Amino acid sequence: PLVLDASGSSDPEVDPLTYAWDLDNDGQYDDANGVGPTVPWIILDQLGVGDDGGHTIGLEVNDGTSTDTDSATLTITNTEPTITLHGAGAVPVGDIYRLVVEVDDPGADTVATWTINWGDGEIDTGAGSPGLRGHTYSVAGLTHGITIEVTDEDGSWTSADVVAAHYDTTETLRRSDAEDGSVITDFATTGGALTTPYDAVIGPDGLLYVSGFGSDNVVRFDPSDNTYVDTFVTFQSGGLQDPKGLAFGPDGNLYVVSSATSQVLRYSAADGSFIDIFVAAGTLVGPGPILFASSGVLLVGDGSNDDVETYDASTGASLGLFTSLAGGATPTGLAAGPGGNVFVTLSGSGMVEQFDSAGTSLGLFVSSGLTQAHSSRFGPDGDLWVSDYWNEEIRRFDGSTGAALGARITESPPAGPYGFTFVPNLQVRVTSGLVVNSSGDSSDASAGDGVCDTGGRNATAQTECTLRAAIEEANASSGSD
């Protein structure tokens, strides 16, 4: 509410005074009365004083014989909208995931446009308030972070912050505002557990996972309070050396690129223990980025052979070459994009090349504006964000055309950013339905959430679904069983 105060008024004859207020600057003092009235926000809004900016407030004082007037300027600052996403934590593959977007935009502002990044590379846009929206995911087992940006008369707004791993000899993880790039905070230090952070991803549990290139491990942080949680994958567990890319696979487990041994190693999502060598050394030499693509395969960028290799996402068996990169361009980033396309960041040339799901080049998406490009991701605004280590910034490029939009993150620690990720507004896990994959007899961990999951792992390290758990989940979920 607005509290008015005319107590500074006086009359030489000490006559009783009456007070009338003009709030909408129409010259009529008929909007409020009294020496100190309180005006609710809804009344201000009805009078046209509900939007940000300067507004003239008039006062008329009457002693019964004569009147006097005065005015002052009321400055209302903009309050950014509050965005809340409502949706289930899981959805069967191929089913429509329903998302309800609630936007509370104070004042006279209205949502003009919106952009939803579904986390699997697909981007939806529209006009007006988003309301109820739907999306279909194509790969079972993956967990996707959903982000959104809305635009009103005062700008574009998102609550999905950016977390960047800065490749230096310390352990700098910096959280920045995705709206304007301003620094929010640095994550808590680990007491020496993490050195030379390389890649950063949000796990299915909502925690932040960071590979330590210099410490040969993977550590976890809690984005809710920016604190250090633990060392999830311990020093050189399973032969891990110089870890680079991170990704969670369709089985829910963590996959880590061990660049010095030219392998992809798999670790239990439950406790970080080593499971197996998922991709053995062979064709890979000095691998870096990793991506479980929307086509259902695993892609790994090879830093020495200057190509991207394809592997079976279930077995790790080689499926051959995805693409060979010309001109000695080293792949340092792999991003899932609209239409199932894959965007490969080329460090040597400072460019980003676009490929279809079969590995056919669609040409350069970003041809200039980067010096030492590293990682790339599509942001909540639907644009492609690319880290530039040499220039110590993260730059944006139009998600449809690749046109440069300028640097968004520019305040850098002593070294530039390598891997980065967005803290999502909501996460959704894509399930394969109630498929029994274990002969055990454990109960479902959370019956009614749409996911058959005992909380354990089956013989092949997948999320365990026993017959008992499947029946419990079916009985607890709405719809036909």
N, C-alpha and C positions, 0 to 999 in steps of 0.2 A: 504493500500500500504506500501511498504518498501522504506524508504528514506535512501539512501547511502550518505556517506560524506567522501571525501578524501582531504578535505581542509587543513589537517595537513601536507600534502606532501610539500616538498620544493626542490629547486635545487641550489647548491652553486654558479653556474654561472648565476642564474636567467634566465635560458633558459625556453621557454614556454613548458609546460607539457601537455601530453595527458594521459587519464585515461581509462583503460579497466577492465571490471569486469568478474570474473568467479563465477557464482551463483550456478551452479550445481556440482561444485567440480570435473570437468572432466579434469582439467588442461588446458583448453582452455579459454582464456579471450575474450569471444565473446558474452556475454549475456547482457551487458549494457555498455554504454560509458558515459564519462563526470565526472566532479568532484563531482557532487551531484545529480545523477539521481533518479527519483522516479519510482519504479517498481510496476506495478499493481499486485494485488493478483492473477489474472488469469494467468499472465506470470509466477509467482512463482510456481503456481500449475502445469503448463505445464513443468517446469524445474525440477519437483520433489521435490520442496522445500515447498510444501503446507501442509505438515503434521507436527504435533507437534514433538518436539525433537530438537537436536542440529544439525546445518548445518554449514559447513565451507564456508565462503565467501572469495574469493581471489581478490586481487587488483594488477594490473600491471601499473606502471607509467613509461612513456617514455619521455626523453627530446630531442629526435631526434638522439641521439648518443648511449645512453645506456638505460637499463631498470632496474627497481628494483621492487620486489614484496613483498607483505605482506598479511596476512590473519587474520581473526577474526571469532569467533564463533557466529552465530545467533541462539538464543534459541527461539523457537516457543512453546508457551504453548497451551494446548488443550482448545477449546471452546466447551462446551456441546451443543448438538443439540437443536434446538427450535422445540417443538412439538405443532401442532395446529390441533384441531379436528373440523370438519365441519359436522353438522347434524341438523335435525329439532328438535324443542323443544318438539314435541309430535308425537306419532305414535299410530294408532289403534291397539288394542290387536289382535294378530295373524298375523298382517302384518309384512313384512320385514322392519326393521329399517336399513337405509343405512347411513353408517358413512364413511366419507373421512378423512384420516389421512395424514397430510402434515408434513414431517420431513425435516428441513433444517439443515444439518450436515456440518459445514464449514470444509474446507481443503480436504484432501484426504480420509477422513473417509467415510464409507458406513454402512448403517444399516444391521446388520447380522441377528438379530431375533427380534421379537416383541411379546408382550403379551397384550391383551385387557381384562380388567375386566368390564363386562357389567353392573355390579351393582346389578344383581339379583341372583348372585352366580355362573353364568356361566362364564367360562374363555376360551378364544381362543388364540392360539399361532401359530406362523409361522415364516418362514425364509424370508429374504429380506425386502424390504420396504412394509409396510402394505397396502398402497393405499386405495382402496374401500373395505369395509367389511360390512357384513350384520348380523343381529340378530333378532330373534323373541321373543317377551315378551309374557308371558302367563297369567298375572294377570292384569286386567284393574284397573285403578285408582292410582296405585303406581307410584312414581317418583323415578328414578334410577340415580345414579351418575356413569358416565363412567370414568374410569381411564386407563392409558396406560403406558407401559414401553418399551423402545427400547434399544437394545444393539448394540454397534459398537466396533471397535478395542480398544477403550479406557475405556470401562465400560458400565454400565447400567444406563439409564437416565429416569426420570419421573418428571413431574411438579406438581404432586399431593402430597401436604404436609400432614403431620400427625398432628392432634390436639388432645391432651390428657387432660382429666379432672383429676387433681391430688387430691385425696381424703384426704384433710386436713382441718383444721379449717379456712383457708383463702379462697381465691378464685382463685387459680392458674390454668390457662389454658395455656398450652405451645404448641407452634407451632414449629415443627421440620422438617428438610429436610428428605424426605423419601428415598433419595438416600444414604446418609451417616449417618443419625441420628443426625446431628449437629443442635443445637438450633438456630432457626431463631429469635423468639421473644416470649414474653408472651403477651397475650391479655390484653387490658386495664382493669383496675379494675372498679368495679360497684359502688363504694362508699358504700359498705356494703350490697348491694341488694342480693348478692350471697355468701353463705357459704357452705363449704363442697360439691364441685361439684362432681357429681356422673356419669352421662352418658352424651354423646354428640352425636348429629346427625345433618346432614345438611338437612334443610327443602326444600320443593319444591320451595320456594322463594330464595334459595341460601344462606340464613342466617344460622348461627350456633345456635342450641338450646341446652341448658345445664340445666339439672335438679339439683336443689339445695337441697341436702338431709338435710342440716342443716337449710336452709331458707324456706323450704316448698313452693317452687315456681319453675318456669321455666323462665330462662332469655335468651335473644338473643344477638348475636354478629354478626358483619359484617366481614366475612373473607377477604374481599377485602382490608380492612385497619386495621383489628384487633381491631376495636373499639366496645365498649358496645353500644347496640341499646336501649333496654328497658327490663322491666320485663313483659314477655308475659303472663304467668299465674301467677296471684297474690297470695299472701300469703294465703295458705290453701283454695284456691278457690275450691268449690265443695266438701270440706272435705279432700283435699289433705294433706297427712302427710307422711313424709319421702319418697319423690319421688325417684324412682330408674330408671328403664328402660324407654326409649322414643322411639316412632315410629310413622310415619305418615301412616295412613291407606288407603284403597282403595277409601274411600270417600274424601280423601285429608285432613282430620282433624288430630289433634295431639292426640295421646293416651299416657297416663302417668300411670305408675305403682305406686299406692299409697300403699307402703309396710306395713305401720303401720295399715292401715284399710283393707288390703288384697283385694284390688279392682283394677280394671283398669278403669280410668276415661278418658272421651273424652272431648276435648276442640276445639272450632272453630278455624280453620286455619286462619280465617279472622282477628280476634281480640283477641284470647286467652280466650274468655268467656267460662264458663262451659256449656256443653251441657247435659251430662247425665253420670250415672254410667254404663259403657258399660259391665263390668264383675263385678257382685256383689260378696260380701264375701260369702264364702260357702266352696267349696273344697280347695280354695287357702288359704294358711297360710304363710304370709311373702314372697310374690312374689318378684322377682327381674327383670330378663331379659325378653324382649318381642320381638317377631319377626313375621311379616306378611310373611309367607313362600310362596315359589313359587307354592306350591300345592293349594294355595288359602285360607288357614286357618290361624288363629291367634294362636301362640304358646306362652305360659307364663311359665317361670321357677318358681317352688315353692321351696323356700329356707328352709321351715320347713318340708315339706313332702318329700323332696328330689326326686322330679319328675318334669315332664314337662306336662302341661295340654293343651288340644286343644279346641278352641272355633270357632264358626262360625264368619267369618270375617265381615259379614254384620249385624248380630243381637246380637252377643255376647253370644249366647246360647252355653252351654257346649256340646262338642262332645266327651267327655271322656278323658281318659288318653293317652297321646302320648307315654310316656315311664316312667318307674320307674327306678331310679338309685340305683345301688347296693352299699353297704358299706358306707352309710351315706354321699355320695358325693353330695355336695350342688351345684346346677346349678347357675352359676353367669354370663354366657354368652351364647348367641345363635347366630350362624352365618349361613347364607345361603351359600351353597357350590355347586360345580358342580353336575349335574345330579339330582338336586332337593334335595340333601342330606342336613342334618342339623348337625352342629357341636356344641356339648354342652360342654362348659367349666366347669370343675369340680374343684371347689375351694379347697375342703378338701384334694383331692388327688394330685392336681397339674397336672391334665391330661385333655385331650380333647377326648371325645368319639364321633364317627360318627354314624349317623342313616340315614336310607333311609326315603323317604317321608311319609311312613306309620308308622314310629316309631320303626322299627326293627333295632337292633344294628348291625353295621358292624364292631364292634370292636374298640379298642382304636386306635385313630389316632396319638395322642401324649401321650407317656407313661412316659416320663422323661424330665428333663430340666427345670421344673417349680416348684416354691415353693408355692406361693399363687396366682394361676392363677385367672384371673377375666374375662375380655372381650376378644372377638376374632372377627376378620374380615379378609376376604381375601383382599390382597393388590393389587396394580397395577402390581406387579410382578407375580401375580397368586399364591403366597404363603400365608399360614395362619399366621397372626400376632396375638400374644396373650400378653395381659398385665399381668405383674407379680408384684403385689403390694409390696410383701415383699422384693423382690430384686430391686425394683424401676427401672424397665426397661420394654421395650416391645421387645419380642423375636419373631423370625421368624422360621417357619417350612415349609419344602418342601410341596407345594400344592398337590403333587401327592402321596408322600410316608409318609409324616409326619416326615421325618428326620430333626433333629435340624440343623439350619443354623446360630445360634448364636444370640446375642442381637443386635438390630438395634438402639433402643432408650435407652440410658444409662444415659444421663445427667438429673437428676431428682431434683425437688424442695424438701422441707423437707419431703414430703410423696410421695408414689409411685402412678402410674397411675391406674385408674379404667377404666371408659369408654373412648374410643377414636374413631376417625373417620378420613376419608381421605377427603380432600378438592378436589372435582372432577374436571376433565378437562372440562366436559360437563354434563348437566342433561337432561333427557328425561322423559316426562310424558306419561304413557300408558293410552290411552283412550278407552272407550267402543264404539266409533263411535258416530254418531249423534243420541243419544237416548234421546228423550224428557222425562223429569222427573218432569216437573212443569207446572201448568196451568197459570203461569204468562205470561207477555207480554214484558219482558225486552229484549233488544238487546244484541247481542254477544259482549263481551268486546274487542275482537281482531280478527275480521273476517279474515280468510285466514291462521290462524296458525294451522289448523287441529283439533282444540278443540272447542267443543260447551260449552261455559262458559260465563255466564252473569256477572261473578264477585261476584255473590251472592250465597245463599244457598237455597235449596228447603226445604220442610216441614220435611224431614228426615235428614237434615244437610249435604246433598250431594252437590257437585258442581252443580249449577243450569243450566239446558239446557231447554230453552223454545222453543216452536215451531218457534217463530220469529228468535231466535238465531240460531237454527238449519238450517233454510232456508238461513239465511245470511251467515253462515259458508259454507254451500254446494255451494252457488253461488260464493263465493270468493275463494274456493279451486279448484285446478286443477283436471281434471278427470271428469268422469260421475257423475251426481248428483243422 
